[in-house]
Amino acid sequence: MLAAKVLVEQGIEVTGLSFKSYFFNTDKAKKVAEQLGIKFIEMDFSVEHLAMVKNPKHGYGKNMNPCVDCHAMMLKKAAEYLTPALSLARRGGITPLDPPLSGGRYDFVATGEVLGERPMSQNIEALKIVEKESGLTGRLIRPLSAKLLAESDLEKAGLVIRGKLLAISGRSRKPQLVLVKKYGIKEYSNPGGGCLLTDPVFSEKLMKMFEYWPESDGLDAETLKHGRIFWLKDEKGGNILLVIGREKKDNEQLEKLVRPGDVLIKFTEETAGPTSLVRMKNIEFRIKDEIQEIQVPEELKMGELMMGEAKSQEEIINLSLILTGYYAVKSRGRKVKMEVKII
């Protein structure tokens, strides 16, 4: 928001560009664009982003966040909107080429990064790597820290006035809050970006999925967001994912995320409780759709379930029924009926 304001002050036309993946969305960005009164573009790069997350060139941060590679990928995508060469600038603003060349209409890319704010992705070396790998050398600017960085071609060409850019650095947000007051910004997000890859709990789940299912895709990653996660083993040592919904929203999402070959477990209408999804890879379930009645234990000791040991498909389904029943607290110690349906 602040980077955009700094540029708009110079009479520069700004369009917001935000990226959508399996691990973050553009909801906040859309609201920001509305608040700033600027145009907005959403780009969905979920599939290629997931492929990068599995094997990032520059590694992970504290959790599963490959921030350097992620930033480079975003900016490389942003470069697709640029004109092949800088257009002529009029004093105080930019005159886009008309008609635009090669589909591009923008002259440069700007970000809200601050030098030293993030130890992994916003140190001087990381910023240089991102600029080089994105192909934006000379056409990328960080308005909030520009005076602390090398002068860009944009500034040399007069498209951006260096004297009106800033020299913020470090992890303190005090200078930013001063600018928030100056620009009269009433609503803004907390410093965290909302990326699930920075969440330690989700990162652990994702890391295990990559280990067990190297070929996992976006649909698999989505299921990790919607319930309690368990891993079981079949007779041949294959890893089976069991997801048990925590709330109504999870239950609804799990029903939407099923794929052919999955097993869906639901309570019959007479009893309320979680929905569960059982997924195997490259293995076909031999079971049939049926209604099963099970005795839900009053107490359950996870160690006694021996989930890491190989089990037949019937045993896997039975264990999934027991766990599903157990997490419906009112069902503990009772007999309940559940529907087992193969998709």
N, C-alpha and C positions, 0 to 999 in steps of 0.2 A: 504493500500500500504506500509506504513512504517513498520507495524508489520511483513509483509511478508519479507521485505528487511532485517530486523533485524535477522530473522530466517535463511534466505538464506545465510547471512554472516557467519553463523555457519556451513554451509555445509548441512543444513537440506532441504530435499525435501519438497516443499510447493505446495499444490493444492488449488486453489480458489474455495470456495463454496458460492453460492449466492442464495437467495430465491425469488420466484415470488408469488405474491398474487394479490387480486383485488385492492390493494392500493399501490403497488410498483412493480417495475420490475427489471430485471437484466441487462438492457442495459449498464449502466455505468460500472458495474462489469465486463462484457465481455471485454470492452475496456481496463480496468485496467489489466486484466489477459494477454491480448495481449501485452500491454506495458511492463509488468513485465516479459513476456516470461514464464509464468507458465501455468499448466493445469487448466481447468475450469470445474466446475460442476454446473448445474442449477437444483434446486429442486422447483417444483411447489407444494405449500401446501395451495392453495387458499381456498379450502372448509373448512378444519379444522381451518385455520386461521380466517376465517369469523365467525365461531362458537365461537371461543375464544373472538373475538372483541366484540361480543354481551354481553358477561358476563365474563370479566376478573377477575381473582382471586384477583389481586393486584390493581385493579382500573385503572383509566385513568390519563394521564398527564394533561397538560393545555387544550388540546382539546379531541379528541377521540382516542388518542394514548395510548395503553396499553403496554408501552415499556418493563416493567419488564416481563410480561407474554409473550410478543412477543420474547424477547431475549431468555427466557427459552425454548420456543417452538423450536426456530431455533437451539439452541444448542442440544436439545434432538434429533432433526432430524440429526444433524451432527454426533452425537454419533453412529448412525447406520453404519457409515463408519469405525468405529474403530475396531481394532483387540480385541479379548476378554481380552488379557493381553499385557502388554508392551513387545515389542520385545527387543532383546539384542542390545545395541548400540555400534557402533564403535566410537572411539574418533573423534569428529568433525562432526558427522552426525548420520544417522539412517539407519539401515538395516531392511527393512520391511520383515515380515515373508513371506516365499514363499514355498508352496502355502499359501495364506492368510486363516485364520480361519474364519468360519461363514460368508464369503463374505467380511469381513473387511480387509483393507490393511493399514490403517493409525494408528499411535500410539497416537496422541493427537489432540486436537482442540485448535486453537489460535484465538483471536479476536483483533481488533484494538481499543478496549475500553481504555479510559483514566480515571483514578480515579478522580472524582470530576468534570469532564467535563460537564456531564449532571446531574442536581440536583436530578432528580427522579430516573433515571435508572443506574447511574454510581457512586452513593455513595457507601461506603463500605458495608452497609447492603444489598443493592440491588445486588451488585456483588456476595455476599455470597448466597443470595436466588437463583439467577439464576444458580450458580454452583451446588447447592444442587438439585434443581428441575429438572435440565437437566440430572442428573445422571452422571455428568462429574467430580465429586469430585476427585481431584488428577490428572486429565488428561486434565485440562483446564488451559490455560496460557494466560495472557494479557501482551505481550512482552513490551509494551510501559510504563507500570506501575508496572511490576513484582517485582522490588526491594522494592516497598512500600507495597506489599502484602505478605501473608504467602508463604513460600517456597513450591512449588508443588512437587509431587512425581516424576515428569519429571526431575526436577532439581536434586533431591536427587539421582535419578537413573543415572544421567549423560547424559540423552538424550538432555538436554538443559543446556547450561552453564550460570548460573545465573549472573556471572560477566559481561557477554556481553549483558545482558538485560538492560532495562532503568528504570528511576524513574520519569517519567513525571506525573504531576498532575495539576488540576485546569482548568479553562476555557480559558486561554490564548493559542493561537496557535503558539506563538513564537518558542518554542522548536521544534515543528513539522516542521515549516518553515526552521529552521536550518538544519534539517534532509533532507528535500526536496532538499536543495542545495547540501548537502553532497552526496546524492545518485544520483544527476543529473536528478531528476524527472522533466520533462518539462510540463506535463499536469496533472492536478488533479482537482477534483470537489471541490465546496465550502463545508463548514462544514455541511450544511443541508443534510439529507439523502434522500430527495425526497419522503418521505412517505406522502401520501394524508391525513392520519389520523392526521397529525400535522397541517393541514390547517384549520383555523377556519371556513371558509365559507363552505367547503366540510363537515367538522365535524357536522355543524349545520344541513345540509341536511341529513346526515346519521343518526343522532340522531332522527330526526323526522321520518325517514323511519322505524327505529327500533321500535319507539313508535306506529306508525300506522300499520305497518306490521311486527310483531315479527317473522313471518315465512319467511321473505324476504331472498332471496338467492343471489348468485353471479351475476346473470343476472340483478337482480334488482339494486344491488349496482353499476354495470357498467353503467346503464342508467343515474345515477346521475351525471356522468362526462360529459354528452354530451348535455347540453342545459339549458335553464331556467326551473326551477322546480316550479310547482304549485300543490296544493292538493285540490281536490273537494270532495263533499259528495253525495252519491246516496240517493235514497228515504228511504233506510233501515239503513242509517247512515254509510255505508261502505266507506272507504277512497279510492279515485281514484287518481292515479298519472298521471299528464300531463307534458310531457317534450317537450319543443319547442327548436329546434336546433338554435344555434347562427350563425353558419357558415356552409359552404359546408361539412367540415369534420364531423361535428355533424350530419348533415342530412344523410350522408352515414353510419355513425355508428348506428344511430337509426334504419335504415332499416335492419341492420344486427342483431340488438338486439331484434327484435320483437319475441314474442312467441305466440302460438295459443291462440286466444281470445283477443289479443290486437287490437286496432284500429289505423291505420296509416292515417294521414292527410297530403296531399301534394297539392301544387299548380299544376294546369294543365300546360301543356308545354308553353302556351301563356304568362304565368306570372312567374317570378322568386320569390322565397321566401322560408321561413323555412319549414322543415318537422317536424311534431309533432307526438308523440306517446302517446296514452291514454291506461292506464293499470288498470284493476280491478282485485281483488283477490276473488276467490270463487264465482264470479258472472258472468253470461253470458250476453254479449251484445245482444240485440234483434234487433239491427239496420241492415240495408242492405247496400251493397256497392252502392254508388251513387256519382254523381257529383252535388255539391251544389253551388249555386251562392249567395254570401252574400254581404251586404253593410258594408264595413270596416269603423268604426268611425274615424273621424278626430282626436278626442281626446278621451282618455279612463281614467276614474277614477276608480281605482281598488276597492275602497270602495263600489262603486255602483254595482259591480258585485256579491257581497254577496257570495263569493266562499265557505264560511264556512257553508252555509245553504244547506239543502237537495234539490237535483234536480233530475228530471227524466232523463233517459238516453238520450232522445232527447234534453233536456236542456243542459246536460253535453257536448254533441257533438256540439251543437250550440255555447256554450261558448268557447269551444276549437277552433272552426273555427274562431270566432271573435278575440281571442287572437293570433292565428297563423297569421291571416291577418294583425293585428295591428303591429306585429313585422316585417312585410315586409314594411318598411317605405314608399316605393313608392306606396304602395297600400292604404294608409290612405286616407279616403274620397272618395274612388272609389268602384265600384262593381267588385268583382273578383270571379273566379271559382276555387273550390278546390275539390279534390277527397277524398272521405271518404271510406276507405277500411278496412273491418274486416279480420283479419288474421286467 
